């Protein structure tokens, strides 16, 4: 089983009592070496933007038969994860979970690992939030939009479908 599956399983089994403040202390370590956070995020983000998979509309319950990214995309992602593991002295599972909680966004995850907070000031996603997102209820969706912002909810929906 892949590391993303293991991290997602761990993310899903996280107790509902834990929140971002508990893990932010673990993530908020900085080595102060090398480039500034903005330079690092910008450098790492560039490779992913050009090679991102195009958005496609899925009809009904249909899923694409192959969603495998190109080897260059995989190599870039591996480099980013390894860089974060080294920079923050964290294991693969911890870094992968940080990406899951931040909808896979490199710059947002970098900031979260450095400061324990997202760049935009919104909280990180929890398993409970993802379960709420799956419900077909406008009231619940409105609460999530109030908590995360409409753009972040839309990004999370796309992230969960990928």
C-alpha positions as CSV (number, residue, x, y, z in Angstrom):
1,X,0.0,0.0,0.0
2,X,1.3,3.5,-0.9
3,X,2.4,6.2,1.6
4,X,-0.6,8.4,0.6
5,X,-3.0,5.6,1.4
6,X,-1.2,5.0,4.8
7,X,-1.2,8.8,5.6
8,X,-4.9,9.1,4.6
9,X,-5.8,6.1,6.7
10,X,-3.9,7.8,9.6
11,X,-5.6,11.1,8.8
12,X,-9.0,9.4,8.9
13,X,-8.4,7.7,12.2
14,X,-7.2,10.8,14.0
15,X,-9.4,11.4,17.0
16,X,-11.9,14.1,16.7
17,X,-10.6,15.8,19.9
18,X,-7.3,16.7,18.2
19,X,-7.0,20.0,16.3
20,X,-4.5,21.9,14.3
21,X,-3.0,23.6,17.5
22,X,-1.9,20.2,18.8
23,X,0.0,19.3,15.7
24,X,1.2,22.9,14.9
25,X,3.8,22.6,17.6
26,X,5.2,19.5,16.0
27,X,5.3,21.1,12.6
28,X,6.6,24.5,13.7
29,X,10.3,23.9,13.5
30,X,12.6,25.9,11.3
31,X,16.3,25.3,10.5
32,X,16.9,28.8,9.1
33,X,19.2,27.5,6.4
34,X,19.0,28.1,2.6
35,X,16.4,30.1,0.8
36,X,13.6,32.1,2.4
37,X,10.2,30.2,2.7
38,X,8.7,32.3,-0.1
39,X,11.6,31.4,-2.4
40,X,11.5,27.7,-1.5
41,X,7.7,27.5,-2.0
42,X,7.9,29.4,-5.3
43,X,10.7,27.1,-6.6
44,X,8.9,24.0,-5.6
45,X,5.5,25.2,-6.8
46,X,6.7,26.0,-10.3
47,X,7.3,22.4,-11.3
48,X,3.8,21.3,-10.3
49,X,1.9,24.1,-12.0
50,X,3.2,23.2,-15.4
51,X,2.6,19.5,-15.1
52,X,-0.8,19.5,-13.3
53,X,-3.4,17.2,-14.7
54,X,-6.2,19.0,-16.5
55,X,-9.6,19.3,-14.8
56,X,-12.2,17.0,-16.3
57,X,-15.9,16.7,-15.6
58,X,-16.9,13.3,-14.3
59,X,-20.4,12.2,-15.3
60,X,-22.4,10.5,-12.6
61,X,-20.3,7.9,-10.7
62,X,-17.9,7.5,-13.5
63,X,-14.2,7.5,-12.7
64,X,-11.3,7.7,-15.1
65,X,-9.7,4.4,-15.8
66,X,-6.2,5.8,-15.4
67,X,-5.2,8.8,-13.3
68,X,-1.5,8.1,-13.2
69,X,0.6,11.2,-13.4
70,X,3.6,11.3,-15.6
71,X,7.0,10.2,-14.2
72,X,8.2,13.8,-14.2
73,X,5.3,14.8,-12.0
74,X,6.0,11.9,-9.6
75,X,9.7,12.8,-9.5
76,X,8.9,16.4,-8.7
77,X,6.5,15.5,-5.9
78,X,9.1,13.0,-4.4
79,X,11.7,15.8,-4.4
80,X,9.3,18.2,-2.7
81,X,8.4,15.7,0.0
82,X,12.0,14.7,0.5
83,X,13.0,18.4,0.8
84,X,10.3,19.0,3.4
85,X,11.3,15.9,5.4
86,X,14.9,17.0,5.4
87,X,14.2,20.7,6.1
88,X,11.8,20.0,9.0
89,X,13.4,16.8,10.3
90,X,10.1,14.9,9.9
91,X,9.2,11.5,8.7
92,X,7.3,10.7,5.5
93,X,4.0,10.0,7.2
94,X,4.0,13.4,9.0
95,X,4.9,15.4,5.8
96,X,2.3,13.5,3.8
97,X,-0.4,14.2,6.4
98,X,0.5,17.9,6.3
99,X,-0.1,17.8,2.6
100,X,-3.5,16.0,3.1
101,X,-4.6,18.6,5.7
102,X,-3.6,21.4,3.3
103,X,-5.3,20.1,0.2
104,X,-2.0,19.1,-1.4
105,X,-0.9,22.7,-1.9
106,X,2.9,23.1,-1.7
107,X,3.1,26.7,-0.6
108,X,0.4,26.3,2.0
109,X,1.9,23.1,3.4
110,X,5.3,24.8,3.6
111,X,3.9,27.7,5.6
112,X,2.0,25.2,7.8
113,X,5.1,23.2,8.5
114,X,7.0,26.4,9.4
115,X,4.4,28.2,11.5
116,X,1.6,25.7,12.3
117,X,-0.9,27.9,10.3
118,X,-2.1,28.2,6.8
119,X,-1.1,31.2,4.7
120,X,-4.7,32.4,4.3
121,X,-5.4,32.1,8.0
122,X,-8.1,29.4,7.6
123,X,-7.8,26.2,9.6
124,X,-6.5,23.0,8.2
125,X,-8.9,20.3,7.1
126,X,-9.8,17.5,9.4
127,X,-11.4,14.1,8.8
128,X,-14.6,15.4,10.3
129,X,-14.6,18.4,7.9
130,X,-14.2,16.0,5.0
131,X,-17.1,13.9,6.2
132,X,-19.3,17.0,6.5
133,X,-18.2,18.0,2.9
134,X,-19.5,14.7,1.6
135,X,-23.0,15.5,2.8
136,X,-25.5,16.9,0.3
137,X,-26.8,19.6,2.7
138,X,-26.7,23.3,1.9
139,X,-26.7,24.3,5.6
140,X,-23.6,22.1,6.3
141,X,-22.0,23.4,3.1
142,X,-22.6,27.0,4.2
143,X,-21.0,26.3,7.6
144,X,-17.9,24.9,5.8
145,X,-17.8,27.9,3.5
146,X,-17.9,30.2,6.6
147,X,-15.1,28.1,8.2
148,X,-12.8,27.7,5.2
149,X,-14.0,30.2,2.5
150,X,-15.7,29.4,-0.7
151,X,-12.4,29.0,-2.7
152,X,-11.0,26.6,-0.2
153,X,-14.2,24.5,-0.2
154,X,-14.1,24.3,-4.0
155,X,-10.4,23.3,-3.9
156,X,-11.1,20.7,-1.3
157,X,-13.9,19.1,-3.3
158,X,-11.6,18.9,-6.4
159,X,-8.8,17.5,-4.2
160,X,-11.0,14.8,-2.7
161,X,-12.2,13.8,-6.2
162,X,-8.6,13.4,-7.5
